[in-house]
Amino acid sequence: MKAIFPGLALALAFVATTIPADAKGCIKGAVVGGIAGHYAGHHAVLGAAAGCLIGRHAAKQHEKAMQNTPPDQAH
C-alpha cells in the first residue's frame, strides 16, 4: 500500500492539472462554507465542499440571468 500511494498521488496531481478549472463562485462559497462549518461543530471541510457547490450553482444562475438580460440593462 505504501508503494502505491506516491504513484497514485502523482497520477491524481497530473489529472488535476489537465482538467480545465471552471470555479466561478466556488472559491468564495468554499471560504464562507468552511468558516460556517468550522463554527457549526468543526466541519470546515464539509462546509467548504457544500459552499463550493452552492457558490458554483449561484454563479451559473447569475451567468444565465445575465445572458437573458438585454445589453442596455446589463451591469
N, CA, C and O atoms as CSV, one atom per row, in Angstrom:
chain,resi,resn,atom,element,x,y,z
A,1,MET,N,N,0.826,-1.202,0.000
A,1,MET,CA,C,0.000,0.000,0.000
A,1,MET,C,C,0.864,1.257,0.000
A,1,MET,O,O,0.542,2.235,-0.675
A,2,LYS,N,N,1.965,1.231,0.759
A,2,LYS,CA,C,2.825,2.407,0.834
A,2,LYS,C,C,3.493,2.709,-0.501
A,2,LYS,O,O,3.771,3.869,-0.808
A,3,ALA,N,N,3.752,1.680,-1.292
A,3,ALA,CA,C,4.392,1.890,-2.588
A,3,ALA,C,C,3.402,2.422,-3.626
A,3,ALA,O,O,3.811,3.081,-4.582
A,4,ILE,N,N,2.137,2.152,-3.457
A,4,ILE,CA,C,1.113,2.590,-4.405
A,4,ILE,C,C,0.752,4.059,-4.186
A,4,ILE,O,O,0.451,4.769,-5.146
A,5,PHE,N,N,0.778,4.515,-2.955
A,5,PHE,CA,C,0.322,5.860,-2.628
A,5,PHE,C,C,1.070,6.966,-3.374
A,5,PHE,O,O,0.408,7.847,-3.923
A,6,PRO,N,N,2.404,6.978,-3.429
A,6,PRO,CA,C,3.078,8.065,-4.178
A,6,PRO,C,C,2.716,8.078,-5.656
A,6,PRO,O,O,2.550,9.147,-6.242
A,7,GLY,N,N,2.593,6.908,-6.262
A,7,GLY,CA,C,2.214,6.860,-7.673
A,7,GLY,C,C,0.792,7.340,-7.888
A,7,GLY,O,O,0.505,8.033,-8.864
A,8,LEU,N,N,-0.094,6.974,-6.983
A,8,LEU,CA,C,-1.485,7.404,-7.065
A,8,LEU,C,C,-1.590,8.916,-6.879
A,8,LEU,O,O,-2.341,9.580,-7.594
A,9,ALA,N,N,-0.843,9.458,-5.928
A,9,ALA,CA,C,-0.854,10.901,-5.695
A,9,ALA,C,C,-0.313,11.648,-6.910
A,9,ALA,O,O,-0.850,12.689,-7.289
A,10,LEU,N,N,0.746,11.120,-7.519
A,10,LEU,CA,C,1.308,11.748,-8.702
A,10,LEU,C,C,0.324,11.711,-9.875
A,10,LEU,O,O,0.176,12.697,-10.598
A,11,ALA,N,N,-0.344,10.579,-10.059
A,11,ALA,CA,C,-1.333,10.460,-11.133
A,11,ALA,C,C,-2.501,11.412,-10.908
A,11,ALA,O,O,-2.987,12.036,-11.852
A,12,LEU,N,N,-2.950,11.525,-9.670
A,12,LEU,CA,C,-4.058,12.422,-9.346
A,12,LEU,C,C,-3.659,13.879,-9.592
A,12,LEU,O,O,-4.453,14.661,-10.114
A,13,ALA,N,N,-2.441,14.237,-9.220
A,13,ALA,CA,C,-1.966,15.606,-9.454
A,13,ALA,C,C,-1.877,15.897,-10.951
A,13,ALA,O,O,-2.200,17.002,-11.387
A,14,PHE,N,N,-1.446,14.924,-11.732
A,14,PHE,CA,C,-1.361,15.103,-13.177
A,14,PHE,C,C,-2.739,15.302,-13.793
A,14,PHE,O,O,-2.925,16.187,-14.628
A,15,VAL,N,N,-3.700,14.489,-13.387
A,15,VAL,CA,C,-5.064,14.609,-13.906
A,15,VAL,C,C,-5.675,15.941,-13.499
A,15,VAL,O,O,-6.372,16.572,-14.294
A,16,ALA,N,N,-5.423,16.370,-12.279
A,16,ALA,CA,C,-5.989,17.636,-11.796
A,16,ALA,C,C,-5.456,18.824,-12.577
A,16,ALA,O,O,-6.152,19.828,-12.728
A,17,THR,N,N,-4.230,18.723,-13.074
A,17,THR,CA,C,-3.673,19.850,-13.826
A,17,THR,C,C,-4.126,19.866,-15.277
A,17,THR,O,O,-4.011,20.895,-15.941
A,18,THR,N,N,-4.639,18.749,-15.785
A,18,THR,CA,C,-5.064,18.702,-17.175
A,18,THR,C,C,-6.533,19.041,-17.357
A,18,THR,O,O,-6.967,19.299,-18.479
A,19,ILE,N,N,-7.300,19.048,-16.294
A,19,ILE,CA,C,-8.725,19.373,-16.368
A,19,ILE,C,C,-8.882,20.887,-16.265
A,19,ILE,O,O,-8.366,21.483,-15.319
A,20,PRO,N,N,-9.576,21.532,-17.204
A,20,PRO,CA,C,-9.739,22.986,-17.111
A,20,PRO,C,C,-10.604,23.359,-15.903
A,20,PRO,O,O,-11.638,22.739,-15.652
A,21,ALA,N,N,-10.177,24.358,-15.178
A,21,ALA,CA,C,-10.895,24.787,-13.982
A,21,ALA,C,C,-11.974,25.787,-14.363
A,21,ALA,O,O,-11.719,26.739,-15.100
A,22,ASP,N,N,-13.164,25.567,-13.864
A,22,ASP,CA,C,-14.282,26.477,-14.060
A,22,ASP,C,C,-14.870,26.717,-12.678
A,22,ASP,O,O,-15.907,26.156,-12.321
A,23,ALA,N,N,-14.192,27.559,-11.906
A,23,ALA,CA,C,-14.502,27.680,-10.493
A,23,ALA,C,C,-15.185,28.989,-10.122
A,23,ALA,O,O,-15.019,29.462,-8.998
A,24,LYS,N,N,-15.938,29.578,-11.022
A,24,LYS,CA,C,-16.632,30.808,-10.676
A,24,LYS,C,C,-17.596,30.535,-9.529
A,24,LYS,O,O,-18.465,29.669,-9.633
A,25,GLY,N,N,-17.441,31.267,-8.449
A,25,GLY,CA,C,-18.316,31.111,-7.293
A,25,GLY,C,C,-17.843,30.073,-6.311
A,25,GLY,O,O,-18.259,30.094,-5.153
A,26,CYS,N,N,-16.987,29.165,-6.730
A,26,CYS,CA,C,-16.566,28.069,-5.856
A,26,CYS,C,C,-15.667,28.561,-4.729
A,26,CYS,O,O,-15.851,28.163,-3.579
A,27,ILE,N,N,-14.709,29.409,-5.036
A,27,ILE,CA,C,-13.748,29.851,-4.025
A,27,ILE,C,C,-14.448,30.638,-2.918
A,27,ILE,O,O,-14.243,30.376,-1.732
A,28,LYS,N,N,-15.270,31.597,-3.315
A,28,LYS,CA,C,-15.985,32.399,-2.321
A,28,LYS,C,C,-16.918,31.520,-1.489
A,28,LYS,O,O,-16.993,31.666,-0.269
A,29,GLY,N,N,-17.622,30.614,-2.150
A,29,GLY,CA,C,-18.521,29.703,-1.441
A,29,GLY,C,C,-17.780,28.777,-0.502
A,29,GLY,O,O,-18.260,28.482,0.592
A,30,ALA,N,N,-16.598,28.312,-0.926
A,30,ALA,CA,C,-15.810,27.416,-0.077
A,30,ALA,C,C,-15.307,28.134,1.162
A,30,ALA,O,O,-15.293,27.557,2.249
A,31,VAL,N,N,-14.892,29.391,1.013
A,31,VAL,CA,C,-14.421,30.154,2.168
A,31,VAL,C,C,-15.558,30.370,3.160
A,31,VAL,O,O,-15.400,30.131,4.357
A,32,VAL,N,N,-16.695,30.819,2.662
A,32,VAL,CA,C,-17.840,31.069,3.543
A,32,VAL,C,C,-18.325,29.767,4.170
A,32,VAL,O,O,-18.609,29.716,5.367
A,33,GLY,N,N,-18.419,28.718,3.363
A,33,GLY,CA,C,-18.866,27.422,3.887
A,33,GLY,C,C,-17.895,26.829,4.883
A,33,GLY,O,O,-18.313,26.219,5.868
A,34,GLY,N,N,-16.603,26.998,4.643
A,34,GLY,CA,C,-15.601,26.490,5.569
A,34,GLY,C,C,-15.666,27.181,6.921
A,34,GLY,O,O,-15.553,26.537,7.964
A,35,ILE,N,N,-15.850,28.498,6.897
A,35,ILE,CA,C,-15.973,29.244,8.157
A,35,ILE,C,C,-17.250,28.842,8.891
A,35,ILE,O,O,-17.232,28.610,10.100
A,36,ALA,N,N,-18.352,28.760,8.159
A,36,ALA,CA,C,-19.613,28.359,8.781
A,36,ALA,C,C,-19.526,26.936,9.329
A,36,ALA,O,O,-20.009,26.659,10.427
A,37,GLY,N,N,-18.912,26.038,8.566
A,37,GLY,CA,C,-18.771,24.664,9.024
A,37,GLY,C,C,-17.890,24.545,10.244
A,37,GLY,O,O,-18.136,23.707,11.112
A,38,HIS,N,N,-16.861,25.379,10.322
A,38,HIS,CA,C,-15.973,25.357,11.487
A,38,HIS,C,C,-16.733,25.727,12.754
A,38,HIS,O,O,-16.582,25.082,13.792
A,39,TYR,N,N,-17.543,26.764,12.661
A,39,TYR,CA,C,-18.290,27.206,13.838
A,39,TYR,C,C,-19.501,26.321,14.120
A,39,TYR,O,O,-20.057,26.390,15.216
A,40,ALA,N,N,-19.918,25.509,13.187
A,40,ALA,CA,C,-21.073,24.624,13.380
A,40,ALA,C,C,-20.594,23.203,13.671
A,40,ALA,O,O,-21.072,22.252,13.053
A,41,GLY,N,N,-19.682,23.055,14.578
A,41,GLY,CA,C,-19.293,21.721,15.008
A,41,GLY,C,C,-18.029,21.196,14.371
A,41,GLY,O,O,-17.880,19.984,14.220
A,42,HIS,N,N,-17.105,22.076,13.989
A,42,HIS,CA,C,-15.806,21.681,13.439
A,42,HIS,C,C,-15.930,20.812,12.193
A,42,HIS,O,O,-15.253,19.791,12.076
A,43,HIS,N,N,-16.781,21.210,11.275
A,43,HIS,CA,C,-16.956,20.521,9.995
A,43,HIS,C,C,-16.565,21.458,8.853
A,43,HIS,O,O,-17.344,21.678,7.926
A,44,ALA,N,N,-15.353,22.004,8.929
A,44,ALA,CA,C,-14.917,23.004,7.961
A,44,ALA,C,C,-14.792,22.425,6.553
A,44,ALA,O,O,-15.160,23.082,5.579
A,45,VAL,N,N,-14.278,21.204,6.437
A,45,VAL,CA,C,-14.097,20.613,5.108
A,45,VAL,C,C,-15.447,20.333,4.462
A,45,VAL,O,O,-15.640,20.609,3.278
A,46,LEU,N,N,-16.367,19.796,5.222
A,46,LEU,CA,C,-17.710,19.532,4.701
A,46,LEU,C,C,-18.402,20.843,4.331
A,46,LEU,O,O,-19.076,20.920,3.304
A,47,GLY,N,N,-18.242,21.864,5.155
A,47,GLY,CA,C,-18.822,23.167,4.851
A,47,GLY,C,C,-18.214,23.791,3.612
A,47,GLY,O,O,-18.916,24.419,2.820
A,48,ALA,N,N,-16.900,23.621,3.440
A,48,ALA,CA,C,-16.231,24.172,2.259
A,48,ALA,C,C,-16.709,23.480,0.995
A,48,ALA,O,O,-16.923,24.133,-0.026
A,49,ALA,N,N,-16.879,22.167,1.051
A,49,ALA,CA,C,-17.359,21.428,-0.120
A,49,ALA,C,C,-18.783,21.854,-0.482
A,49,ALA,O,O,-19.093,22.083,-1.651
A,50,ALA,N,N,-19.633,21.955,0.523
A,50,ALA,CA,C,-21.013,22.376,0.270
A,50,ALA,C,C,-21.051,23.821,-0.224
A,50,ALA,O,O,-21.819,24.149,-1.128
A,51,GLY,N,N,-20.227,24.682,0.365
A,51,GLY,CA,C,-20.174,26.079,-0.062
A,51,GLY,C,C,-19.711,26.218,-1.494
A,51,GLY,O,O,-20.201,27.076,-2.227
A,52,CYS,N,N,-18.767,25.378,-1.902
A,52,CYS,CA,C,-18.293,25.401,-3.282
A,52,CYS,C,C,-19.420,25.034,-4.237
A,52,CYS,O,O,-19.617,25.692,-5.259
A,53,LEU,N,N,-20.154,23.989,-3.903
A,53,LEU,CA,C,-21.264,23.576,-4.765
A,53,LEU,C,C,-22.339,24.651,-4.854
A,53,LEU,O,O,-22.851,24.937,-5.937
A,54,ILE,N,N,-22.677,25.240,-3.724
A,54,ILE,CA,C,-23.710,26.271,-3.708
A,54,ILE,C,C,-23.231,27.524,-4.441
A,54,ILE,O,O,-23.993,28.141,-5.185
A,55,GLY,N,N,-21.976,27.897,-4.231
A,55,GLY,CA,C,-21.421,29.072,-4.913
A,55,GLY,C,C,-21.373,28.886,-6.410
A,55,GLY,O,O,-21.666,29.815,-7.162
A,56,ARG,N,N,-21.002,27.682,-6.860
A,56,ARG,CA,C,-20.950,27.396,-8.300
A,56,ARG,C,C,-22.352,27.455,-8.903
A,56,ARG,O,O,-22.536,27.978,-10.002
A,57,HIS,N,N,-23.337,26.920,-8.185
A,57,HIS,CA,C,-24.720,26.957,-8.665
A,57,HIS,C,C,-25.204,28.404,-8.779
A,57,HIS,O,O,-25.844,28.769,-9.765
A,58,ALA,N,N,-24.902,29.221,-7.778
A,58,ALA,CA,C,-25.315,30.619,-7.806
A,58,ALA,C,C,-24.643,31.362,-8.960
A,58,ALA,O,O,-25.272,32.202,-9.604
A,59,ALA,N,N,-23.374,31.060,-9.224
A,59,ALA,CA,C,-22.661,31.706,-10.332
A,59,ALA,C,C,-23.276,31.323,-11.672
A,59,ALA,O,O,-23.393,32.165,-12.562
A,60,LYS,N,N,-23.669,30.060,-11.826
A,60,LYS,CA,C,-24.319,29.632,-13.070
A,60,LYS,C,C,-25.653,30.342,-13.249
A,60,LYS,O,O,-25.981,30.770,-14.356
A,61,GLN,N,N,-26.424,30.474,-12.178
A,61,GLN,CA,C,-27.708,31.160,-12.254
A,61,GLN,C,C,-27.511,32.629,-12.633
A,61,GLN,O,O,-28.267,33.172,-13.438
A,62,HIS,N,N,-26.492,33.271,-12.050
A,62,HIS,CA,C,-26.216,34.671,-12.362
A,62,HIS,C,C,-25.787,34.817,-13.818
A,62,HIS,O,O,-26.206,35.748,-14.505
A,63,GLU,N,N,-24.950,33.896,-14.281
A,63,GLU,CA,C,-24.495,33.935,-15.676
A,63,GLU,C,C,-25.666,33.754,-16.641
A,63,GLU,O,O,-25.741,34.424,-17.671
A,64,LYS,N,N,-26.571,32.850,-16.299
A,64,LYS,CA,C,-27.744,32.622,-17.147
A,64,LYS,C,C,-28.652,33.855,-17.159
A,64,LYS,O,O,-29.210,34.208,-18.198
A,65,ALA,N,N,-28.797,34.506,-16.006
A,65,ALA,CA,C,-29.625,35.706,-15.932
A,65,ALA,C,C,-29.009,36.844,-16.739
A,65,ALA,O,O,-29.726,37.624,-17.365
A,66,MET,N,N,-27.674,36.938,-16.724
A,66,MET,CA,C,-27.011,37.992,-17.489
A,66,MET,C,C,-27.129,37.756,-18.995
A,66,MET,O,O,-27.152,38.718,-19.763
A,67,GLN,N,N,-27.203,36.507,-19.428
A,67,GLN,CA,C,-27.381,36.202,-20.845
A,67,GLN,C,C,-28.776,36.558,-21.312
A,67,GLN,O,O,-28.964,36.895,-22.481
A,68,ASN,N,N,-29.760,36.492,-20.429
A,68,ASN,CA,C,-31.141,36.774,-20.796
A,68,ASN,C,C,-31.489,38.251,-20.660
A,68,ASN,O,O,-32.576,38.660,-21.067
A,69,THR,N,N,-30.594,39.063,-20.097
A,69,THR,CA,C,-30.835,40.478,-19.910
A,69,THR,C,C,-30.450,41.235,-21.178
A,69,THR,O,O,-29.401,40.957,-21.758
A,70,PRO,N,N,-31.264,42.176,-21.616
A,70,PRO,CA,C,-30.885,42.987,-22.786
A,70,PRO,C,C,-29.578,43.726,-22.518
A,70,PRO,O,O,-29.302,44.073,-21.370
A,71,PRO,N,N,-28.764,43.978,-23.551
A,71,PRO,CA,C,-27.448,44.597,-23.369
A,71,PRO,C,C,-27.481,45.968,-22.696
A,71,PRO,O,O,-26.547,46.306,-21.969
A,72,ASP,N,N,-28.519,46.764,-22.913
A,72,ASP,CA,C,-28.558,48.094,-22.315
A,72,ASP,C,C,-28.840,48.065,-20.822
A,72,ASP,O,O,-28.608,49.063,-20.140
A,73,GLN,N,N,-29.343,46.934,-20.287
A,73,GLN,CA,C,-29.636,46.825,-18.867
A,73,GLN,C,C,-28.604,45.987,-18.115
A,73,GLN,O,O,-28.695,45.861,-16.894
A,74,ALA,N,N,-27.645,45.422,-18.801
A,74,ALA,CA,C,-26.642,44.584,-18.153
A,74,ALA,C,C,-25.701,45.447,-17.315
A,74,ALA,O,O,-25.428,46.597,-17.660
A,75,HIS,N,N,-25.210,44.885,-16.217
A,75,HIS,CA,C,-24.315,45.616,-15.303
A,75,HIS,C,C,-22.920,45.332,-15.707
A,75,HIS,O,O,-21.984,45.835,-15.087
